[in-house]
């Protein structure tokens, strides 16, 4: 299944990606571009438009999201969920991050439109180990919507900004140091993602 979904160049460069993850600042993370099979991902993006999104407005965030996609009846979405929760993919994630992971994952789709945002937080809940984001649209600095990573020792300015790029796969180690936010979307472009967490043993 990995060979059908994952770009071969990433399967052949696991050690390099892991080294980058472990050495990255302000805490372990990576962004791998052109990670998935483009045709399959475009189909998945199209099928997500059939899912029900609920709008949520709270102090911490303003966005719309689906329920956990494990419950989706859509075949393309089910296939993607089965991919990320498969023994093969969990094994790949363990190699990429050098973390011990269980078979449990969470998966939702999120839509952010103009004016939406996600404020400063660390994702530390229960046994979450690694956060992941699959980007299904592209935005540039003028559009906003960047995932911003902060150094806990200097939290006023982001240490890195990651702008959405279609078919990029971002992950970061969840800990009390993993402070991050998503800047407000400034344009009329949609920020569409699939994301969630891999859990530790």
C-alpha positions as CSV (number, residue, x, y, z in Angstrom):
1,X,0.0,0.0,0.0
2,X,2.9,2.4,0.7
3,X,4.2,2.1,-2.8
4,X,0.7,3.0,-4.2
5,X,0.4,6.1,-2.0
6,X,3.9,7.4,-1.1
7,X,6.3,9.1,-3.4
8,X,9.2,6.7,-3.9
9,X,11.8,9.4,-3.3
10,X,10.6,9.7,0.3
11,X,10.7,5.9,0.9
12,X,14.3,6.0,-0.4
13,X,15.4,8.8,1.9
14,X,14.1,7.8,5.3
15,X,17.4,8.2,7.1
16,X,17.8,11.8,5.8
17,X,14.3,12.7,6.8
18,X,14.8,11.3,10.3
19,X,18.0,13.2,10.8
20,X,16.3,16.4,9.7
21,X,13.4,15.7,12.1
22,X,15.7,15.1,15.1
23,X,17.9,18.1,14.4
24,X,15.2,20.6,13.5
25,X,14.4,23.7,15.6
26,X,12.6,24.8,17.7
27,X,11.6,21.2,18.3
28,X,11.6,18.0,16.2
29,X,9.5,18.4,13.0
30,X,9.6,17.9,9.3
31,X,7.8,19.1,6.1
32,X,8.1,16.6,3.2
33,X,6.9,18.0,-0.1
34,X,5.2,15.9,-2.9
35,X,4.8,13.2,-0.3
36,X,1.7,11.3,-1.6
37,X,0.6,10.1,-5.0
38,X,-0.8,13.3,-6.5
39,X,-3.7,11.6,-8.4
40,X,-4.9,9.8,-5.3
41,X,-4.6,13.0,-3.2
42,X,-6.6,15.0,-5.7
43,X,-9.3,12.4,-5.6
44,X,-9.3,12.5,-1.8
45,X,-9.6,16.2,-1.8
46,X,-12.6,16.1,-4.1
47,X,-14.3,13.4,-1.9
48,X,-13.8,15.5,1.2
49,X,-16.2,18.1,-0.2
50,X,-19.0,15.5,0.4
51,X,-18.2,15.4,4.1
52,X,-20.1,17.4,6.7
53,X,-18.1,20.2,8.3
54,X,-19.2,21.9,11.5
55,X,-18.2,25.5,12.2
56,X,-16.7,26.2,15.6
57,X,-16.0,29.6,17.1
58,X,-14.1,29.6,20.4
59,X,-11.5,31.8,22.1
60,X,-8.7,29.4,21.0
61,X,-9.8,28.9,17.4
62,X,-12.2,29.7,14.6
63,X,-12.5,27.1,11.9
64,X,-14.7,24.2,10.5
65,X,-13.9,20.5,10.8
66,X,-15.4,17.1,10.2
67,X,-15.9,14.4,12.8
68,X,-13.2,11.8,13.2
69,X,-12.9,10.4,9.6
70,X,-12.7,6.8,10.9
71,X,-16.5,7.0,10.7
72,X,-16.7,8.1,7.1
73,X,-18.5,5.9,4.6
74,X,-16.6,7.4,1.7
75,X,-14.4,4.8,0.1
76,X,-11.5,7.2,-0.8
77,X,-11.5,8.6,2.7
78,X,-11.7,5.1,4.3
79,X,-8.7,4.1,2.1
80,X,-6.7,7.0,3.3
81,X,-7.6,6.4,7.0
82,X,-6.6,2.7,6.5
83,X,-3.3,3.8,5.0
84,X,-2.3,6.1,7.9
85,X,-3.4,3.6,10.5
86,X,-1.8,0.6,8.8
87,X,1.1,-1.3,10.3
88,X,3.2,-0.3,7.3
89,X,2.6,3.4,7.7
90,X,3.0,3.4,11.5
91,X,6.3,1.6,10.9
92,X,7.3,4.3,8.4
93,X,6.4,7.0,10.9
94,X,8.5,5.3,13.6
95,X,11.5,5.3,11.3
96,X,10.9,8.9,10.2
97,X,10.6,10.2,13.8
98,X,12.5,7.7,15.9
99,X,9.4,7.5,18.2
100,X,7.6,4.4,19.4
101,X,4.0,4.6,18.3
102,X,0.8,2.6,18.9
103,X,-1.7,1.8,16.2
104,X,-4.1,4.5,17.4
105,X,-4.5,7.6,15.3
106,X,-6.9,10.5,15.1
107,X,-7.9,12.0,11.7
108,X,-10.1,15.0,10.9
109,X,-10.4,17.4,8.0
110,X,-10.2,21.1,8.7
111,X,-11.2,24.1,6.6
112,X,-10.1,27.6,7.4
113,X,-11.4,30.6,5.5
114,X,-10.7,34.3,5.6
115,X,-10.7,35.4,9.2
116,X,-10.2,32.0,10.7
117,X,-7.3,31.3,13.0
118,X,-5.8,28.9,15.7
119,X,-4.2,30.4,18.7
120,X,-1.0,29.5,20.6
121,X,-1.1,26.0,22.2
122,X,1.0,22.8,22.6
123,X,-1.3,19.8,21.7
124,X,-0.4,17.9,24.9
125,X,-3.4,15.7,25.6
126,X,-3.3,12.1,26.9
127,X,-0.8,10.1,25.0
128,X,-0.5,12.1,21.8
129,X,3.0,11.7,20.4
130,X,3.3,13.2,16.9
131,X,1.0,15.7,15.2
132,X,0.6,15.5,11.5
133,X,-0.9,17.7,8.8
134,X,-1.6,16.8,5.1
135,X,-2.0,20.0,3.1
136,X,-4.6,19.9,0.4
137,X,-4.4,23.5,-0.8
138,X,-1.5,26.0,-1.2
139,X,-1.3,29.5,0.4
140,X,1.4,32.1,0.3
141,X,2.5,34.7,2.8
142,X,-0.1,37.2,1.5
143,X,-2.8,34.6,2.1
144,X,-1.8,33.9,5.7
145,X,-2.6,30.5,7.2
146,X,0.9,29.5,8.1
147,X,1.6,27.0,10.8
148,X,3.9,28.8,13.1
149,X,6.4,27.0,15.5
150,X,7.7,28.8,18.6
151,X,10.7,28.4,20.8
152,X,9.5,28.2,24.3
153,X,12.4,30.3,25.4
154,X,11.4,33.1,23.0
155,X,7.6,32.8,22.4
156,X,7.0,36.3,21.1
157,X,8.1,35.6,17.5
158,X,7.8,32.3,15.6
159,X,11.0,30.4,14.9
160,X,9.5,28.9,11.7
161,X,6.6,29.5,9.5
162,X,5.2,26.7,7.3
163,X,2.9,27.9,4.6
164,X,0.4,25.3,3.2
165,X,1.6,23.6,0.0
166,X,-0.6,21.1,-1.8
167,X,0.7,17.5,-1.2
168,X,3.1,18.4,1.6
169,X,3.2,16.3,4.8
170,X,4.1,18.0,8.1
171,X,4.7,16.4,11.4
172,X,6.0,17.6,14.8
173,X,6.8,15.9,18.1
174,X,4.1,16.7,20.7
175,X,5.5,17.9,24.1
176,X,5.2,20.9,26.4
177,X,7.7,22.5,24.1
178,X,5.7,22.2,20.9
179,X,4.1,25.6,21.0
180,X,2.4,26.5,17.8
181,X,-0.4,28.4,16.2
182,X,-2.0,29.0,12.8
183,X,-2.0,32.6,11.7
184,X,-5.2,34.1,10.5
185,X,-6.2,33.4,6.9
186,X,-6.1,36.8,5.2
187,X,-7.4,36.0,1.7
188,X,-10.4,34.3,0.2
189,X,-8.4,31.1,-0.4
190,X,-9.4,28.1,1.6
191,X,-6.9,26.3,3.9
192,X,-7.9,22.7,3.6
193,X,-6.1,20.0,5.5
194,X,-6.3,16.5,7.0
195,X,-4.7,16.3,10.3
196,X,-4.5,14.6,13.7
197,X,-2.2,12.7,15.9
198,X,-0.2,9.5,16.2
199,X,-0.2,8.1,19.7
200,X,2.6,6.7,21.8
201,X,2.7,3.3,23.4
